[in-house]
Amino acid sequence: MKKILFIAILAVLPFMAFAQPAKKPTLMVNPSVAWFKLNNLIKVMDNMGSNEYVPMYEEAFMNSTDLKTAISTVNELMNQREFPLKDMEAELNKIKARAAEDLADNDAAEESLLDQVKKRAKCDIILELTYEVKAQGMRKCVAVTLRGLDAYTSKQIATLQNQSELSLAFDLGVAIQQAIEGDFDNFCDGLMAHFDDMAAKGREVALRVQTESGSDIDLEGDEIDGVSVGEFIENWLADNCVNGSYSTLDATGTMMEFEQVRIPLFNDKGRALDARGWARGLVNAIKASGDFAGTKLKMRGLGEATVYIAR
């Protein structure tokens, strides 16, 4: 009898494993810069001679009920596919509530509002939404573009572009849903393919290392554990990147720049790992040498880490 029961359990186990829902990326919908331009909700600022377009997020969420309808419609469609979601307006409100602290934080002062939102929300993928209502006589339709962007690198990973049917009884939410649903399966498949790739190959981030301004530190001449500081850093990357994957863009005595740095999604305790947590490991390894106790970490958004080497 025990043998029969054991065989039955073995037979059922594969189906139990198969039935467990696959982990999905956390998403956040935000309006695109193009949407802000279309709706005259953008400030043009001079940034050292170049125009910088700054979206007016607070005004948009306060004054545009259509925007809330559009984002809610996309959220509902993604929710039906069981994707975890973060709400951009809620994250903006959190930033506003802690404005005094953020203004006192040098990192926050150097970051765009969108970068601050990304860092707080810690989502995997941004769904960048553009929509425009068009009229033909008495009938209206909506043109929708939805882009899936890696929240850490801003690289495009999936896109959907479509237009709803012209209608006399136009309803924005219904029209957006109609426009999206036409190619929605392929779009969601693209999001999942990217997330599965990250699970297998690691999440892509960028890393910059530089010496403290005005210091005499030489990344090529100073040593840690018998090798140059630069070599120590590259050895650490080889040991702590998924499959040792990273690319060195530049390396001098005062700075090193790396891209396509692949970090694990989870640490050795099974907890979610972001670029800050991962890069902190490098900072701690450098500090452990005893010669560079002033080394510190600064982040820009979710995926750009800068390590400042200091004594």
C-alpha positions in Angstrom: 0.0 0.0 0.0 2.8 2.4 0.9 4.6 1.6 -2.3 1.4 2.5 -4.3 1.0 5.7 -2.5 4.7 6.6 -3.1 4.3 6.0 -6.8 1.1 8.1 -6.9 2.9 11.0 -5.2 5.8 10.8 -7.7 3.3 10.9 -10.6 1.5 13.9 -9.3 4.6 16.0 -8.4 5.4 17.1 -12.0 1.9 18.4 -12.5 2.1 20.3 -9.2 5.3 22.0 -10.3 3.7 22.8 -13.7 0.7 24.3 -12.0 2.6 26.8 -10.0 2.2 30.3 -11.5 5.4 31.6 -13.2 6.9 34.8 -11.6 6.1 37.9 -13.7 7.8 41.3 -13.9 6.4 44.2 -11.9 5.1 46.9 -14.2 4.4 50.6 -14.0 2.5 52.7 -16.6 3.6 56.2 -17.2 2.8 58.8 -19.9 5.5 59.4 -22.5 7.2 62.7 -23.2 5.3 62.7 -26.5 2.0 62.7 -24.5 3.2 65.7 -22.4 4.1 67.6 -25.6 0.7 66.8 -27.2 -1.0 68.1 -24.1 1.2 71.2 -23.6 2.3 69.9 -20.2 6.0 70.2 -20.6 8.6 72.8 -19.6 11.6 73.5 -21.8 14.6 74.3 -19.7 18.1 75.3 -20.8 20.7 72.7 -19.8 24.1 74.1 -20.7 22.9 75.4 -24.0 20.7 72.4 -24.9 17.0 72.3 -24.5 15.8 69.8 -21.9 12.1 68.8 -21.9 10.8 68.4 -18.3 7.3 66.7 -18.1 4.9 68.4 -15.6 3.8 65.2 -13.8 2.0 66.8 -10.9 -0.1 69.1 -13.1 -0.9 66.2 -15.5 -2.3 63.9 -12.7 -4.1 66.8 -11.0 -5.8 68.1 -14.1 -6.2 65.4 -16.7 -9.0 62.9 -15.9 -8.4 61.4 -19.4 -4.9 60.5 -18.3 -6.2 58.7 -15.3 -8.8 56.8 -17.4 -6.1 55.8 -19.9 -3.6 54.5 -17.3 -6.4 52.7 -15.4 -7.5 51.0 -18.6 -3.9 49.8 -19.3 -3.5 48.7 -15.6 -6.7 46.7 -15.8 -5.6 44.9 -18.9 -2.3 44.0 -17.4 -4.0 43.0 -14.1 -6.1 40.6 -16.1 -2.9 38.9 -17.2 -1.8 38.8 -13.5 1.2 41.2 -13.9 2.1 42.9 -10.5 1.6 46.7 -10.9 2.9 49.8 -9.3 0.9 53.1 -9.5 2.9 56.1 -10.8 0.6 58.7 -9.2 0.9 57.0 -5.8 4.7 57.0 -6.1 4.7 60.7 -7.1 2.7 61.5 -4.0 5.2 59.6 -1.8 8.0 61.7 -3.3 6.0 64.9 -2.7 5.3 63.9 0.9 9.1 63.6 1.5 10.1 66.6 -0.6 12.2 68.1 2.2 14.2 64.9 2.6 14.7 64.6 -1.1 15.9 68.2 -1.5 18.5 67.5 1.2 19.6 64.4 -0.6 22.3 65.1 -3.2 21.3 62.0 -5.1 17.7 63.2 -5.4 18.8 66.7 -6.5 20.8 65.2 -9.4 18.1 62.9 -10.6 15.0 63.5 -12.8 11.6 63.1 -11.2 11.1 59.9 -13.3 14.4 58.5 -12.0 13.3 59.1 -8.5 9.9 57.4 -9.1 11.7 54.4 -10.7 14.0 54.1 -7.7 11.1 54.2 -5.2 8.8 51.9 -7.2 11.5 49.3 -7.9 9.5 48.0 -10.9 11.1 45.8 -13.6 9.4 47.3 -16.7 8.0 50.7 -17.5 5.0 50.8 -19.8 5.3 54.1 -21.6 1.9 55.2 -22.9 1.1 57.7 -25.7 -2.4 58.3 -26.8 -4.1 60.9 -29.0 -7.8 61.3 -29.6 -8.6 62.0 -33.3 -11.8 63.2 -34.9 -13.4 62.6 -38.3 -16.5 64.6 -38.5 -18.7 63.6 -35.6 -16.8 60.4 -35.0 -13.7 59.9 -32.9 -11.0 57.3 -32.4 -7.8 57.0 -30.4 -4.3 56.2 -31.6 -2.3 54.4 -28.9 1.4 53.5 -28.6 2.5 51.4 -25.7 6.2 50.7 -25.2 7.7 48.3 -22.8 11.0 49.7 -21.4 13.5 48.0 -19.1 13.3 50.1 -15.9 17.0 49.8 -15.3 18.4 50.6 -18.8 15.4 52.3 -20.6 16.0 49.9 -23.5 12.9 49.1 -25.5 11.8 45.5 -25.1 8.3 45.4 -26.6 6.0 47.8 -28.5 2.4 48.0 -29.5 0.9 50.6 -31.9 -2.7 50.6 -33.0 -5.8 52.7 -33.5 -9.4 52.1 -32.3 -12.4 52.2 -34.7 -14.1 55.5 -35.4 -17.2 55.8 -33.2 -20.0 58.3 -32.6 -20.5 57.1 -29.0 -16.8 57.6 -28.2 -15.6 56.4 -24.8 -11.8 56.8 -24.1 -11.4 53.8 -21.9 -13.3 51.5 -24.2 -11.4 52.9 -27.3 -8.0 52.4 -25.6 -8.8 48.8 -24.7 -10.0 48.1 -28.3 -6.8 49.6 -29.7 -4.5 47.6 -27.3 -6.2 44.2 -27.5 -5.4 43.7 -31.2 -1.8 42.9 -30.5 -1.9 42.4 -26.8 -0.8 38.8 -26.7 2.4 39.5 -28.6 3.1 42.5 -26.4 2.8 40.5 -23.2 4.9 37.7 -24.7 7.6 40.3 -25.4 7.6 41.4 -21.7 7.8 37.9 -20.5 10.6 37.0 -22.9 12.7 39.9 -21.5 12.0 38.9 -17.9 12.8 35.2 -18.6 16.1 36.4 -20.2 16.9 38.4 -17.1 16.2 35.4 -14.9 18.6 33.3 -17.0 21.3 35.8 -17.8 20.9 38.4 -15.1 19.6 42.0 -15.0 21.6 44.6 -17.0 22.9 47.6 -15.1 25.7 50.1 -15.6 28.6 50.8 -13.2 31.1 53.6 -13.0 34.1 53.8 -10.6 36.0 57.0 -10.0 38.5 58.3 -7.5 37.6 61.0 -5.1 38.1 64.5 -6.6 41.5 66.0 -5.7 42.8 62.7 -4.3 46.2 61.1 -5.1 44.5 57.7 -5.6 45.7 55.8 -8.7 43.5 52.9 -9.8 46.4 51.5 -11.8 49.1 52.1 -9.2 47.5 51.6 -5.8 46.9 48.0 -4.7 44.4 45.9 -2.9 45.4 42.3 -1.9 48.5 42.5 -4.1 46.8 43.6 -7.3 46.0 47.1 -8.7 42.7 48.6 -7.5 41.4 48.4 -11.1 42.3 44.7 -11.4 40.7 44.0 -8.0 37.5 45.6 -9.2 37.4 43.6 -12.5 38.1 40.4 -10.5 35.2 41.2 -8.2 33.0 41.8 -11.2 34.0 38.5 -12.8 33.1 36.7 -9.6 29.8 38.6 -8.9 28.2 39.1 -12.3 26.0 36.3 -13.8 28.3 34.1 -15.9 31.0 36.8 -15.3 29.2 39.0 -17.9 30.3 42.7 -18.2 32.0 45.0 -20.7 34.7 47.5 -19.9 34.0 50.7 -21.8 37.0 52.7 -20.4 39.6 52.4 -17.7 42.2 55.0 -16.5 44.0 55.8 -13.3 41.1 57.8 -12.1 38.0 56.1 -13.5 36.5 52.9 -14.9 33.3 52.5 -16.8 31.4 49.3 -17.3 28.2 48.5 -19.3 26.1 45.4 -19.9 26.9 44.4 -16.4 24.6 41.4 -15.6 23.6 41.1 -11.9 21.5 38.3 -10.3 17.8 39.0 -9.7 18.1 37.5 -6.2 20.9 37.3 -3.6 22.2 34.2 -2.0 19.3 34.4 0.6 16.7 34.4 -2.2 15.8 38.1 -1.7 15.3 40.5 -4.6 18.5 42.2 -5.6 18.7 45.6 -7.2 21.7 47.6 -8.5 22.2 49.4 -5.2 22.3 46.2 -3.2 24.7 44.5 -5.6 27.1 47.5 -5.9 27.2 47.8 -2.1 28.9 44.5 -2.2 31.7 46.0 -4.2 32.0 49.0 -1.9 32.2 46.7 1.1 34.9 44.6 -0.6 37.0 47.7 -1.3 36.5 49.0 2.2 37.6 45.7 3.7 41.1 46.3 2.4 41.5 49.0 5.1 43.1 51.6 2.7 39.9 53.0 1.2 37.5 53.3 4.1 35.9 56.4 2.7 34.6 54.7 -0.4 30.9 55.4 -1.1 28.1 54.6 -3.5 25.7 56.9 -5.3 22.8 55.8 -7.6 21.1 57.5 -10.5 17.7 55.9 -11.0 17.6 52.1 -10.6 20.3 51.0 -12.9 23.3 53.4 -12.8 25.7 52.9 -9.9 28.8 55.0 -9.2 31.4 54.0 -6.7 33.7 56.8 -5.4 37.0 55.5 -4.2 38.3 57.4 -1.2 40.7 56.9 1.7 
